[in-house]
């Protein structure tokens, strides 16, 4: 692990690793919002960082200059950090990776994450993502789950991914984990494309609820649920000023109700996700 800088090496009980990356995999910032919420809710502390030097093009993702105490200048580099939380009452601990999708040396980067997972004896890796889709903000968020391991397929609605086409760091990480024989799953939330640039607490909440079921750990989310209600109300107010937008969203709602999205199989949702990602390749 040449690029992982350990601040401490925690002793963990049956750890699960949750991961989310800003960028292509994070529509509406839903995935990173979800993992940061769990980090704060569970009182996690930082245990390691990954040196960004080898993994980022700093002309594309530029470091930031900030003032400390109003006088001292410091450089803040793109970060990928590991956090650890002890959930003693649930009989397991959680490790979280939060950061930005790197631009360079993906295989090396994922190898570092795999080594860190081995170092911590991680039992399962769950990677969260979010994509833009033709869905209405007024309907329940669709969350699609996939896994490669036969033991995980069928658990909490997970399916075996049949996707072929361009991928992001999430796909490369799953491949590296599979080669290392570390069980992994991915959960993807659909975010309305017409508000894709807006942070979506509603999609983040859906990811958290699905994650909690998958790893069998309850999470109190009342404050995030209120933010999700406020988000939907605010989008309603913006959309109401545009008759074309109102008509368009009504069509999306009718499609969702007609198709019975809440009753559709995981295979159907996975196929929809795969088609969306193929379209992005154009």
C-alpha positions as CSV (number, residue, x, y, z in Angstrom):
1,X,0.0,0.0,0.0
2,X,2.4,2.6,-1.3
3,X,-0.2,5.4,-1.4
4,X,-2.3,4.8,1.6
5,X,-1.3,7.0,4.6
6,X,-2.6,5.4,7.8
7,X,-3.4,7.6,10.7
8,X,-4.3,4.5,12.8
9,X,-5.1,0.9,12.1
10,X,-8.3,0.2,13.9
11,X,-9.3,-3.2,15.3
12,X,-12.7,-3.9,13.7
13,X,-15.5,-6.4,14.2
14,X,-17.1,-7.9,11.1
15,X,-16.5,-4.7,9.1
16,X,-18.4,-3.6,6.1
17,X,-16.9,-1.1,3.7
18,X,-19.1,1.6,2.1
19,X,-17.7,3.7,-0.7
20,X,-18.8,6.7,-2.8
21,X,-17.0,8.9,-5.2
22,X,-17.8,12.4,-6.5
23,X,-18.1,12.8,-10.2
24,X,-19.5,10.6,-13.0
25,X,-20.9,8.1,-10.5
26,X,-22.6,10.7,-8.2
27,X,-25.7,12.4,-9.8
28,X,-27.3,14.9,-7.5
29,X,-24.4,14.2,-5.1
30,X,-26.7,11.4,-3.8
31,X,-24.0,8.8,-3.2
32,X,-21.5,11.0,-1.4
33,X,-24.2,12.7,0.6
34,X,-25.4,9.3,1.7
35,X,-22.0,8.1,2.9
36,X,-21.2,11.4,4.6
37,X,-24.5,11.3,6.4
38,X,-23.7,7.8,7.7
39,X,-20.2,8.9,8.6
40,X,-21.6,11.8,10.7
41,X,-24.6,9.8,12.1
42,X,-22.3,7.0,13.3
43,X,-19.5,9.3,14.7
44,X,-16.9,7.9,12.4
45,X,-13.3,9.1,12.6
46,X,-10.7,9.3,9.9
47,X,-8.2,6.5,9.8
48,X,-6.3,6.9,6.5
49,X,-5.9,9.1,3.4
50,X,-4.8,8.2,-0.1
51,X,-2.0,10.3,-1.5
52,X,-3.6,12.1,-4.6
53,X,-0.2,12.7,-6.4
54,X,-0.4,9.7,-8.7
55,X,-4.2,9.7,-9.3
56,X,-5.2,13.2,-10.3
57,X,-4.5,15.6,-13.2
58,X,-4.2,18.8,-11.2
59,X,-4.8,20.9,-14.3
60,X,-8.3,19.3,-14.4
61,X,-9.0,18.9,-10.7
62,X,-7.2,21.8,-9.2
63,X,-6.1,22.0,-5.5
64,X,-7.7,24.9,-3.6
65,X,-6.0,27.6,-1.6
66,X,-7.6,28.4,1.7
67,X,-6.8,30.7,4.6
68,X,-6.5,29.3,8.1
69,X,-7.4,31.7,10.9
70,X,-7.7,34.4,8.2
71,X,-3.9,34.6,7.8
72,X,-2.1,31.4,7.0
73,X,-2.5,30.1,3.5
74,X,-2.7,26.3,2.9
75,X,-3.2,24.1,-0.1
76,X,-6.2,21.6,0.0
77,X,-5.6,18.7,-2.3
78,X,-8.3,16.4,-3.8
79,X,-8.9,13.8,-1.2
80,X,-10.0,10.2,-0.8
81,X,-10.3,9.3,2.8
82,X,-11.1,6.2,4.9
83,X,-13.2,6.6,8.0
84,X,-14.1,4.0,10.7
85,X,-17.2,3.8,12.9
86,X,-17.8,1.2,15.6
87,X,-21.4,0.0,15.8
88,X,-21.1,-2.0,19.0
89,X,-24.8,-2.5,19.5
90,X,-25.1,-4.1,16.0
91,X,-22.2,-6.5,16.4
92,X,-20.3,-5.0,13.4
93,X,-18.2,-2.0,12.4
94,X,-18.2,0.1,9.3
95,X,-15.4,1.6,7.2
96,X,-16.2,4.3,4.7
97,X,-14.3,5.6,1.7
98,X,-15.4,9.0,0.5
99,X,-13.7,11.1,-2.2
100,X,-13.4,12.0,-5.8
101,X,-13.2,9.7,-8.8
102,X,-9.5,9.7,-9.8
103,X,-8.4,10.6,-13.3
104,X,-5.3,8.5,-13.5
105,X,-4.0,4.9,-12.8
106,X,-7.4,3.4,-11.9
107,X,-6.0,-0.1,-11.5
108,X,-3.3,1.1,-9.1
109,X,-5.9,3.1,-7.1
110,X,-8.3,0.2,-6.9
111,X,-5.4,-2.1,-5.9
112,X,-4.7,0.3,-3.0
113,X,-8.4,0.1,-1.9
114,X,-8.3,-3.7,-2.1
115,X,-5.2,-3.9,0.0
116,X,-6.8,-1.6,2.6
117,X,-9.9,-3.8,2.6
118,X,-7.7,-6.8,3.2
119,X,-5.8,-5.0,5.9
120,X,-9.0,-4.3,7.8
121,X,-10.5,-7.8,7.2
122,X,-13.6,-6.3,5.4
123,X,-16.4,-8.9,4.9
124,X,-18.4,-7.0,2.3
125,X,-17.9,-3.8,0.2
126,X,-21.0,-1.8,-0.9
127,X,-20.4,0.9,-3.4
128,X,-23.0,3.6,-3.8
129,X,-23.7,5.5,-7.0
130,X,-26.4,7.7,-8.6
131,X,-27.3,8.3,-12.2
132,X,-29.5,10.8,-14.2
133,X,-32.7,9.3,-15.5
134,X,-36.1,10.1,-16.9
135,X,-37.9,9.9,-13.6
136,X,-40.2,12.2,-11.7
137,X,-39.0,13.9,-8.5
138,X,-42.5,13.3,-7.0
139,X,-42.3,9.5,-7.2
140,X,-40.3,7.1,-4.9
141,X,-36.6,6.9,-5.8
142,X,-35.7,3.8,-7.8
143,X,-32.6,2.0,-6.3
144,X,-31.0,-0.8,-8.3
145,X,-28.7,-3.3,-6.7
146,X,-26.2,-5.6,-8.3
147,X,-23.6,-8.1,-7.2
148,X,-21.2,-10.6,-8.8
149,X,-21.2,-13.2,-6.0
150,X,-23.8,-15.9,-6.3
151,X,-24.2,-15.7,-2.5
152,X,-25.2,-12.0,-2.7
153,X,-27.4,-12.3,-5.8
154,X,-31.1,-12.4,-4.7
155,X,-30.3,-10.7,-1.3
156,X,-32.3,-7.5,-0.8
157,X,-33.3,-7.5,-4.5
158,X,-29.7,-7.7,-5.8
159,X,-29.1,-9.1,-9.3
160,X,-26.1,-10.2,-11.2
161,X,-25.0,-7.4,-13.5
162,X,-25.1,-8.1,-17.3
163,X,-23.9,-4.6,-18.2
164,X,-21.4,-4.2,-21.1
165,X,-20.1,-0.8,-22.1
166,X,-18.1,2.2,-20.6
167,X,-17.7,2.3,-16.9
168,X,-16.4,4.5,-14.1
169,X,-14.2,3.8,-11.0
170,X,-17.1,1.9,-9.5
171,X,-16.9,-0.8,-12.2
172,X,-13.2,-1.0,-12.0
173,X,-13.3,-1.3,-8.2
174,X,-15.8,-4.1,-8.4
175,X,-13.6,-6.0,-10.9
176,X,-10.6,-5.6,-8.6
177,X,-12.6,-6.8,-5.6
178,X,-13.9,-9.8,-7.5
179,X,-10.3,-10.8,-8.5
180,X,-9.3,-10.5,-4.8
181,X,-12.4,-12.6,-3.8
182,X,-13.8,-9.9,-1.6
183,X,-17.6,-9.9,-1.9
184,X,-19.0,-6.6,-3.2
185,X,-22.4,-5.1,-4.2
186,X,-23.4,-1.8,-5.8
187,X,-26.5,0.3,-5.2
188,X,-27.6,3.0,-7.8
189,X,-30.2,5.6,-7.3
190,X,-32.0,7.3,-10.2
191,X,-32.1,11.1,-10.0
192,X,-34.4,13.3,-12.2
193,X,-32.2,14.6,-15.0
194,X,-34.0,18.0,-14.9
195,X,-32.6,18.7,-11.4
196,X,-29.4,16.7,-11.8
197,X,-27.2,19.7,-10.8
198,X,-29.1,20.0,-7.5
199,X,-28.1,18.0,-4.4
200,X,-30.8,15.3,-3.9
201,X,-31.4,14.4,-0.2
202,X,-34.3,12.3,-1.4
203,X,-32.0,10.0,-3.5
204,X,-29.4,10.0,-0.7
205,X,-32.1,8.9,1.7
206,X,-33.2,6.0,-0.6
207,X,-29.6,4.8,-0.9
208,X,-29.2,4.9,2.9
209,X,-32.4,2.9,3.5
210,X,-31.4,0.3,0.9
211,X,-27.9,0.1,2.4
212,X,-29.3,-0.3,5.9
213,X,-31.4,-3.3,4.8
214,X,-28.5,-4.8,2.9
215,X,-26.0,-4.7,5.8
216,X,-28.8,-5.2,8.4
217,X,-28.0,-2.1,10.4
218,X,-30.8,0.3,11.4
219,X,-30.2,4.0,10.8
220,X,-32.2,7.0,12.2
221,X,-32.9,9.3,9.3
222,X,-35.6,11.7,10.5
223,X,-33.6,14.8,9.7
224,X,-32.7,13.6,6.2
225,X,-36.3,12.6,5.6
226,X,-37.4,16.2,6.3
227,X,-34.7,17.5,3.9
228,X,-36.1,15.2,1.3
229,X,-39.6,16.6,1.8
230,X,-38.3,20.1,1.6
231,X,-36.4,19.2,-1.6
232,X,-39.5,17.9,-3.3
233,X,-41.5,20.9,-2.3
234,X,-38.8,23.3,-3.6
235,X,-38.6,21.5,-6.9
236,X,-42.5,21.7,-7.1
237,X,-42.3,25.4,-6.7
238,X,-39.7,25.9,-9.4
239,X,-41.5,23.6,-11.8
240,X,-44.9,25.2,-11.2
241,X,-43.7,28.3,-13.0
242,X,-43.1,26.4,-16.3
243,X,-46.1,24.9,-18.0
244,X,-44.0,22.7,-20.3
245,X,-42.1,21.4,-17.3
246,X,-45.4,20.6,-15.5
247,X,-46.7,18.7,-18.5
248,X,-43.4,16.8,-18.9
249,X,-43.3,15.7,-15.2
250,X,-47.0,14.7,-15.4
251,X,-46.1,12.4,-18.3
252,X,-43.2,10.9,-16.2
253,X,-45.6,10.4,-13.3
254,X,-48.1,8.7,-15.6
255,X,-45.4,6.4,-17.0
256,X,-44.3,5.5,-13.5
257,X,-47.8,4.8,-12.3
258,X,-48.7,2.8,-15.5
259,X,-45.6,0.7,-15.3
260,X,-45.8,0.1,-11.6
261,X,-42.2,0.9,-11.0
262,X,-42.4,0.0,-7.3
263,X,-43.3,-3.6,-8.3
264,X,-40.8,-4.0,-11.1
265,X,-38.1,-6.7,-10.7
266,X,-34.5,-6.0,-10.0
267,X,-33.6,-7.4,-13.4
268,X,-35.8,-4.8,-15.2
269,X,-34.2,-2.0,-13.2
270,X,-30.7,-3.3,-13.9
271,X,-31.4,-3.5,-17.6
272,X,-32.6,0.1,-17.5
273,X,-29.4,1.2,-15.7
274,X,-27.3,-0.7,-18.3
275,X,-29.1,1.0,-21.2
276,X,-28.6,4.4,-19.6
277,X,-24.9,3.8,-19.2
278,X,-24.6,2.6,-22.8
279,X,-26.2,5.9,-24.0
280,X,-23.6,7.9,-22.0
281,X,-20.9,6.3,-24.1
282,X,-22.1,8.3,-27.1
